[in-house]
């Protein structure tokens, strides 16, 4: 099942001290293309890699110019090249943070795609334990190094990345697509776009950001001044090194990018821009970004060497954009034992148990899925769901066949449909029905 919900927006950071330029990932000369599978979690791309021989899971992020390690859970030991302490700044904050910079490491994505001279930043920050929110371990980030030397095709639907050795190796289906110029600024890809908020178009330079799970972010705009009549609501947006980031959520009437028009697109505006000087008579928003909720609707190939992207529409291009219509956020808790009949095909099963010599069942330890937040006056709140409730069934499907991603995915699709939830609250088992109502049409 495709998993393209919005659970968490990860805000990436800029370095204050410039690190040594690394060689980047290089595809072996005798290989024309390499297919790399990935795990998709809330529109975020997670790859299995080895850093100096140690297995890790890292998120692929065009919005980061550096490789970063921030979570050491399940890592027994990690040998790094000797380096030095650096200073980082949090997104939207001038405070500085310390990180350890280690040059000349080896990162292996596949036997044919290796970076033998990788710079890595190490930061121990408890905020970035993403497992509980995404349902997937994420130890860090792969940034610019992955893209700088290669032609990179991302297929969100198939869960695969294809690396091409040269432009001549691009298949005809890609060469026939329209190509669009991008600007590479401090190692990050930007594209010019138009955004229509209310009845007026804004010129925007948008970061093409695979590390942002959402659709559209805008900076340097105050809705209260620019478009006071636009419907909005205040919400939690994500984390930065500076802590929790809140902001306004609304819908823009239109986004025009790559000569394509996205209608009624969900738009987030972080609060840390509110104190900046803003002239609402100007029509330029200096910075913004498009994330996975847009990119998953496109066939896209990054060509950093030529500063181009090849883009075409996917079949899901016209899917509607919605916020969480249920009004609940989920989080993983402690693991518990699930036992179920052999008829199910749960890939996470640990073993088989023979009961009474005639019945075969599976058992598996899976983390509980708990309700972490209930938005006031939301359908979930009105139905009576509470923080701490443990999800047991969704639409009749039992927990052993459910993951945090494919549950939360349901909250962002099929407006005005009904979801049936069975939850455990203490010793009680309770059933609820939630009608999904869009916050903004």
Secondary structure, DSSP 8 states (H G I E B T S, - for coil): --------EE---EESS--------EE-TT-SEEEEE-EEETTEEEEEEEETTEEEEEEE-TT-SSEEE---TT---------EEEEEE-TT---EEEEEEEEEEEEEEETTEEEEEEEEEE---GGG--HHHHSS---EEE-GGGTTTSEEEEETTTTEEEEESSGGGS-HHHHTSEEEE-EEETTEEEEEEEEEETTEEEEEEEEE-TT--SSEEE-S--HHHH-TTS--EEEEEEEETTEEEEEEEEEEEEEEETTEEEEEEEEEEEGGGTTS---TT--EEEEEEE-HHHHTTEEEEEETTTTEEEEEE-TTTT------SS-EEEEEEEEEEEEEETTS--TT--EEEEETTTEEEEEEEEEEEEEEEE-TTSHHHHHT--TT-EEEEETTEEGGG--HHHHHGGGGSSTT-EEEEEEEETTEEEEEEEE---S--
